[in-house]
Amino acid sequence: MYRIVWMYDIRPETAEIFERVYGPEGDWVRLFRTASGYLGSELFRSVTTPGRYLTVDDWAARAAFEVFRGRSASSYAELDARCDELTLSERLVSAGESDGV
């Protein structure tokens, strides 16, 4: 499995929209579901830092994600650009593979 974790600090006034776009039925999940090898996503809201969220995206393998990114580069970039106005910052926390360790 390949897991990607992002951290976001959002604009407080965009919380409802952010949660809808990044949530379990949101725009990102709908885009990811077009790909073979996508396993699911989770959205976490920090209980200690207001306005901070994590997303965790699971893929069957790194190769599945890379194929998706190649085939969906335009759609990915368009959605990412639309989401810029929702956040103050975003940071890739981790991208890694698991062999059942």
C-alpha positions in Angstrom: 0.0 0.0 0.0 1.1 3.6 -0.7 -0.2 6.3 1.7 0.0 10.1 1.3 -0.5 12.5 4.2 -1.1 16.2 3.7 -1.4 18.9 6.4 -3.5 22.0 5.8 -4.0 25.2 7.7 -7.2 26.7 6.4 -8.8 30.1 6.3 -11.3 30.0 9.2 -14.2 31.3 7.0 -13.7 28.4 4.5 -14.0 25.5 7.0 -17.4 24.3 5.7 -16.3 24.4 2.1 -12.9 22.8 2.9 -14.5 19.9 4.7 -16.9 19.4 1.8 -14.2 19.5 -0.9 -11.7 17.3 1.0 -14.3 15.1 2.8 -15.3 11.5 2.1 -17.6 12.4 -0.9 -15.7 15.6 -1.9 -14.1 16.7 -5.1 -10.8 15.1 -4.4 -12.3 11.7 -3.6 -14.4 11.9 -6.8 -11.3 12.6 -8.8 -9.3 9.9 -7.2 -12.1 7.3 -7.8 -11.5 7.7 -11.5 -8.2 5.8 -11.0 -7.5 2.1 -10.7 -5.7 1.4 -7.4 -7.3 4.1 -5.3 -8.3 2.7 -1.9 -9.8 5.6 0.0 -9.2 8.9 1.8 -9.8 10.2 5.3 -10.0 13.8 6.6 -9.0 14.6 10.1 -9.6 17.9 11.9 -7.1 18.8 14.7 -8.5 19.0 18.2 -5.5 21.0 19.4 -4.9 23.4 16.5 -7.9 25.3 15.2 -8.0 25.4 11.4 -5.6 22.5 10.9 -6.5 19.3 9.0 -4.8 16.2 7.7 -5.8 14.2 4.7 -4.7 10.5 4.3 -5.0 9.0 0.8 -4.4 5.3 0.3 -3.4 3.7 -2.9 -2.8 0.0 -3.7 0.8 0.9 -4.8 2.9 3.9 -5.6 2.8 3.0 -9.2 -1.0 3.3 -9.2 -0.8 6.8 -7.8 1.9 7.8 -10.4 -0.2 6.5 -13.3 -3.2 8.4 -11.9 -1.1 11.6 -11.7 0.1 11.2 -15.2 -3.3 10.6 -16.7 -5.1 13.2 -14.6 -2.4 15.9 -14.4 -4.7 18.6 -15.9 -7.7 17.8 -13.7 -5.5 17.5 -10.6 -3.8 20.9 -11.3 -7.2 22.5 -11.9 -8.7 21.3 -8.7 -5.6 22.1 -6.7 -5.6 25.7 -8.0 -9.3 26.0 -7.1 -8.5 24.9 -3.6 -5.7 27.4 -3.0 -8.2 30.0 -1.8 -9.3 27.7 1.0 -5.9 27.3 2.7 -3.3 29.4 4.3 -0.7 26.7 3.9 -0.4 23.0 2.8 2.5 20.7 3.4 3.2 17.1 2.3 3.8 15.3 5.6 4.6 11.9 4.3 4.3 9.6 1.3 5.4 6.0 1.9 4.9 2.4 1.2 3.9 -0.3 3.6 4.6 -4.0 3.2 2.6 -4.9 6.3 5.3 -3.6 8.6 
